[in-house]
Amino acid sequence: MSVTVTLDQHGEQIVEAQLRTGRYSSAEEVVARALETLTQSGQSEVRHRKTPAEAVAHIRQSRKGIKLGGLKVKDLIYEGHKY
């Protein structure tokens, strides 16, 4: 299957910049690599997607015991609300 794509000026500049690096030999190669990267990032998003409840639980677990200059995050928030 063959597809024709028309890039806007910004897209053309990106492709030209990538060609100048010497890593790619054609615009088709640049676009193919971009599509591969897009596919890979989309797959990792699906694997790492959490429900809101899971995200909140993760944040709470990550913040436990964190201190900055001897203060807990909760104390820093309290101090910030004073001003």
C-alpha positions as CSV (number, residue, x, y, z in Angstrom):
1,M,0.0,0.0,0.0
2,S,1.3,3.4,-0.9
3,V,0.3,6.6,0.9
4,T,1.1,10.2,-0.1
5,V,1.5,12.6,2.7
6,T,1.7,16.4,2.5
7,L,3.6,18.1,5.3
8,D,3.1,21.7,6.4
9,Q,6.1,24.0,6.5
10,H,7.0,23.0,10.1
11,G,6.9,19.3,9.2
12,E,9.1,19.8,6.2
13,Q,11.6,21.7,8.4
14,I,11.7,18.8,10.9
15,V,12.3,16.3,8.1
16,E,15.0,18.4,6.6
17,A,16.7,18.9,10.0
18,Q,16.7,15.1,10.5
19,L,18.2,14.5,7.0
20,R,21.0,17.0,7.8
21,T,22.0,15.0,10.8
22,G,23.0,12.2,8.4
23,R,21.2,9.5,10.4
24,Y,18.6,9.1,7.6
25,S,19.0,8.8,3.9
26,S,15.5,9.8,2.8
27,A,12.4,11.6,3.9
28,E,10.6,8.3,3.8
29,E,13.1,6.9,6.3
30,V,12.5,9.8,8.7
31,V,8.7,9.4,8.5
32,A,9.0,5.6,9.0
33,R,11.1,6.0,12.1
34,A,8.7,8.6,13.4
35,L,5.8,6.2,12.9
36,E,7.7,3.4,14.7
37,T,8.4,5.8,17.6
38,L,4.8,6.8,17.7
39,T,3.7,3.2,17.8
40,Q,6.1,2.3,20.6
41,S,5.1,5.3,22.7
42,G,1.4,4.4,22.2
43,Q,2.0,0.9,23.4
44,S,3.9,2.0,26.5
45,E,1.1,4.4,27.3
46,V,-1.4,1.6,27.3
47,R,0.8,-0.6,29.5
48,H,1.3,2.3,32.0
49,R,-2.2,3.8,32.1
50,K,-3.7,3.8,35.6
51,T,-7.1,4.5,36.9
52,P,-7.5,7.7,38.8
53,A,-7.6,5.8,42.1
54,E,-4.4,3.9,41.2
55,A,-2.7,7.2,40.3
56,V,-3.7,8.8,43.6
57,A,-2.5,5.7,45.5
58,H,0.8,5.8,43.7
59,I,1.3,9.5,44.4
60,R,0.5,9.0,48.1
61,Q,2.9,6.1,48.4
62,S,5.6,8.0,46.6
63,R,5.3,11.0,48.9
64,K,5.5,9.0,52.2
65,G,8.4,10.1,54.3
66,I,9.7,12.7,51.8
67,K,11.4,15.6,53.6
68,L,12.9,18.7,52.2
69,G,15.3,20.5,54.5
70,G,13.8,18.7,57.5
71,L,10.2,19.5,56.6
72,K,7.6,17.1,55.3
73,V,5.7,18.0,52.2
74,K,2.6,18.5,54.3
75,D,4.5,21.1,56.4
76,L,5.7,22.9,53.3
77,I,2.1,23.1,52.0
78,Y,1.0,24.5,55.4
79,E,3.8,27.1,55.3
80,G,2.8,28.1,51.7
81,H,-0.8,28.7,52.8
82,K,0.3,31.3,55.3
83,Y,1.4,33.7,52.6
